Amino acid sequence: STPLYSSAASDVYKRQGMYKGLLPCADCEGIETVLVLNADNTYLLRTTYLGKADMAATEKTGTLRWSPAKSLIVLGGLENSPNKYTVGDNKLTQLDMEGNPITGNLADKYILTKQ
């Protein structure tokens, strides 16, 4: 089977880097999210729940897959949390648990911006 990610160095180079955003949270002030995409197709995802003293920052690492046809990044190894992002100009947009675009009033809040 063909891997989903492109091994083209230029694709990886353009997308690697740090992306940050403050994502909506149902029971806190927001989820400070930092996603680092590395040139070797690995990632680091750090999330901090703001306003919740009992929720420490969490860090997860793993391998990412890049689907150029869909401009989609899939973070491997994440369970019970969204793991798909569409790639735009210097931004990543988080998708819902099924991999669909998030709609509604908060749709534009699910964006991580390249730093």
URJO-V419748 format. One record per pair of residues at least 12 apart in sequence whose C-alpha atoms are under 10 Angstrom apart, sorted by the first residue. I is the first residue (numbers start at 1). GAP is how many residues later the second one is. If there is no record, write none. Layout:
BEGIN
i = {I & I}
gap = {GAP & GAP}
END
This chain:
BEGIN
i = {3 & 3 & 3 & 4 & 4 & 4 & 4 & 4 & 4 & 4 & 4 & 4 & 5 & 5 & 5 & 5 & 5 & 5 & 5 & 5 & 5 & 5 & 6 & 6 & 6 & 6 & 6 & 6 & 7 & 7 & 7 & 7 & 9 & 9 & 10 & 11 & 11 & 11 & 12 & 12 & 12 & 12 & 12 & 12 & 13 & 13 & 13 & 13 & 14 & 14 & 14 & 15 & 15 & 15 & 15 & 15 & 15 & 15 & 15 & 15 & 15 & 15 & 15 & 15 & 16 & 16 & 16 & 16 & 16 & 16 & 16 & 16 & 16 & 16 & 17 & 17 & 17 & 17 & 17 & 17 & 17 & 17 & 17 & 18 & 18 & 18 & 18 & 18 & 18 & 18 & 18 & 18 & 18 & 18 & 18 & 18 & 18 & 19 & 19 & 19 & 19 & 19 & 19 & 19 & 19 & 19 & 19 & 19 & 19 & 19 & 19 & 20 & 20 & 20 & 20 & 20 & 20 & 20 & 20 & 20 & 20 & 20 & 20 & 20 & 20 & 20 & 21 & 21 & 21 & 21 & 21 & 21 & 21 & 21 & 21 & 21 & 21 & 21 & 21 & 21 & 22 & 22 & 22 & 22 & 22 & 22 & 22 & 22 & 22 & 22 & 23 & 23 & 23 & 23 & 23 & 23 & 23 & 23 & 23 & 23 & 24 & 24 & 24 & 24 & 24 & 25 & 25 & 27 & 27 & 27 & 27 & 28 & 28 & 28 & 28 & 29 & 29 & 29 & 29 & 30 & 30 & 30 & 30 & 30 & 30 & 31 & 31 & 31 & 31 & 31 & 31 & 31 & 32 & 32 & 32 & 32 & 32 & 32 & 32 & 33 & 33 & 33 & 33 & 33 & 33 & 33 & 33 & 33 & 33 & 34 & 34 & 34 & 34 & 34 & 34 & 34 & 34 & 35 & 35 & 35 & 35 & 35 & 35 & 35 & 35 & 36 & 36 & 36 & 37 & 37 & 37 & 37 & 38 & 38 & 40 & 40 & 41 & 41 & 41 & 41 & 41 & 41 & 42 & 42 & 42 & 42 & 42 & 42 & 42 & 43 & 43 & 43 & 43 & 43 & 43 & 43 & 44 & 44 & 44 & 44 & 44 & 44 & 44 & 45 & 45 & 45 & 45 & 45 & 45 & 45 & 46 & 46 & 46 & 46 & 47 & 47 & 60 & 60 & 60 & 61 & 61 & 61 & 61 & 62 & 62 & 62 & 62 & 63 & 63 & 63 & 64 & 64 & 64 & 64 & 65 & 66 & 66 & 66 & 67 & 67 & 68 & 70 & 70 & 71 & 71 & 71 & 71 & 71 & 72 & 72 & 72 & 72 & 72 & 72 & 72 & 72 & 72 & 72 & 73 & 73 & 73 & 73 & 73 & 73 & 74 & 74 & 79 & 80 & 81 & 81 & 82 & 82 & 82 & 82 & 82 & 82 & 83 & 83 & 83 & 83 & 83 & 84 & 84 & 84 & 84 & 84 & 84 & 85 & 85 & 85 & 85 & 85 & 85 & 86 & 86 & 86 & 86 & 87 & 88 & 88 & 89 & 89 & 90 & 90 & 90 & 90 & 91 & 91 & 91 & 91 & 91 & 92 & 92 & 92 & 92 & 92 & 93 & 93 & 93 & 93 & 93 & 93 & 93 & 94 & 94 & 94 & 94 & 94 & 94 & 95 & 95 & 95 & 96}
gap = {62 & 63 & 64 & 60 & 61 & 62 & 63 & 64 & 65 & 68 & 69 & 70 & 36 & 59 & 60 & 61 & 62 & 63 & 64 & 67 & 68 & 69 & 35 & 59 & 60 & 61 & 62 & 63 & 32 & 33 & 34 & 59 & 30 & 31 & 29 & 28 & 55 & 57 & 25 & 26 & 27 & 28 & 29 & 54 & 24 & 25 & 26 & 27 & 25 & 75 & 76 & 21 & 22 & 23 & 24 & 51 & 58 & 72 & 73 & 74 & 75 & 76 & 77 & 99 & 19 & 20 & 21 & 22 & 23 & 24 & 25 & 26 & 27 & 98 & 18 & 19 & 20 & 21 & 22 & 26 & 73 & 97 & 98 & 16 & 17 & 18 & 19 & 20 & 25 & 26 & 27 & 72 & 73 & 94 & 95 & 96 & 97 & 14 & 15 & 16 & 17 & 18 & 26 & 71 & 72 & 73 & 92 & 93 & 94 & 95 & 96 & 12 & 13 & 14 & 15 & 16 & 25 & 26 & 27 & 71 & 72 & 91 & 92 & 93 & 94 & 95 & 12 & 13 & 14 & 26 & 70 & 71 & 72 & 88 & 89 & 90 & 91 & 92 & 93 & 94 & 12 & 25 & 26 & 27 & 28 & 87 & 88 & 89 & 90 & 91 & 24 & 26 & 71 & 83 & 84 & 85 & 86 & 87 & 88 & 89 & 25 & 82 & 83 & 85 & 86 & 24 & 25 & 22 & 23 & 24 & 25 & 21 & 22 & 23 & 24 & 20 & 21 & 22 & 23 & 17 & 18 & 19 & 20 & 21 & 22 & 15 & 16 & 17 & 18 & 19 & 20 & 26 & 14 & 15 & 16 & 17 & 18 & 25 & 80 & 12 & 13 & 14 & 15 & 16 & 24 & 25 & 77 & 78 & 79 & 12 & 13 & 14 & 25 & 78 & 79 & 80 & 81 & 12 & 24 & 25 & 26 & 57 & 77 & 78 & 79 & 25 & 78 & 79 & 26 & 27 & 36 & 38 & 25 & 26 & 23 & 24 & 21 & 22 & 23 & 24 & 25 & 34 & 19 & 20 & 21 & 22 & 23 & 33 & 34 & 17 & 18 & 19 & 20 & 21 & 32 & 33 & 15 & 16 & 17 & 18 & 19 & 20 & 31 & 13 & 14 & 15 & 16 & 17 & 30 & 33 & 12 & 13 & 14 & 15 & 12 & 13 & 15 & 17 & 18 & 14 & 15 & 16 & 17 & 13 & 14 & 15 & 16 & 12 & 13 & 14 & 12 & 13 & 19 & 20 & 19 & 19 & 20 & 21 & 19 & 20 & 19 & 16 & 17 & 14 & 15 & 16 & 17 & 21 & 12 & 13 & 14 & 15 & 16 & 20 & 21 & 22 & 23 & 27 & 12 & 13 & 14 & 19 & 20 & 21 & 12 & 25 & 18 & 17 & 15 & 16 & 12 & 13 & 14 & 15 & 16 & 17 & 12 & 13 & 14 & 15 & 16 & 12 & 13 & 14 & 15 & 16 & 17 & 14 & 15 & 16 & 25 & 26 & 27 & 13 & 14 & 15 & 25 & 25 & 23 & 25 & 24 & 25 & 22 & 23 & 24 & 25 & 20 & 21 & 22 & 23 & 24 & 18 & 19 & 20 & 21 & 22 & 14 & 15 & 16 & 17 & 18 & 19 & 20 & 13 & 14 & 15 & 16 & 17 & 18 & 12 & 15 & 16 & 14}
END
